[in-house]
Amino acid sequence: MALTHSVISLNASTATLLNNDATVTNGVETRNTWQYGSISIQNTDNSIVVYVGASNVSSTSYGVALAAGASITLDSLSPSEKIYAIAASGTPKVATLMVTTA
């Protein structure tokens, strides 16, 4: 079992992958091999809404809207289930906490 966390900047024009299965160190990408996992996502902004969903997530087509300060946890994700987020406006950040199994 592995635990990773990060703070990710978003924007309002491009969806950002939140549960990337790769680690980049000194510009070198290493693919992690994990079977299932969970991710907690917290909108750390104090006013901007963040939309969470699939790769085509937008402010009008999304899985869930996270209000400022809100969070959500998604469990039992397989490596093929990618979670994306996009900002309603500006450049808010989300904090993520991933638990994965090898």
BELCOR-V841861 format. One line per field, one symbol per residue. phi: phi as a letter, one per 40 degrees, with the letter a starting at -180 (. if undefined). A space follows every 10 residues. Layout:
phi: ???
This chain:
phi: .bbbaabbcb acbbcbccbc cbbbbfgbcb ccbbcaabbb bbccccaccb bbicccdacb bacabbcdgc aabbbfccdc ccbbaaccag bcbbbbbbbb bc
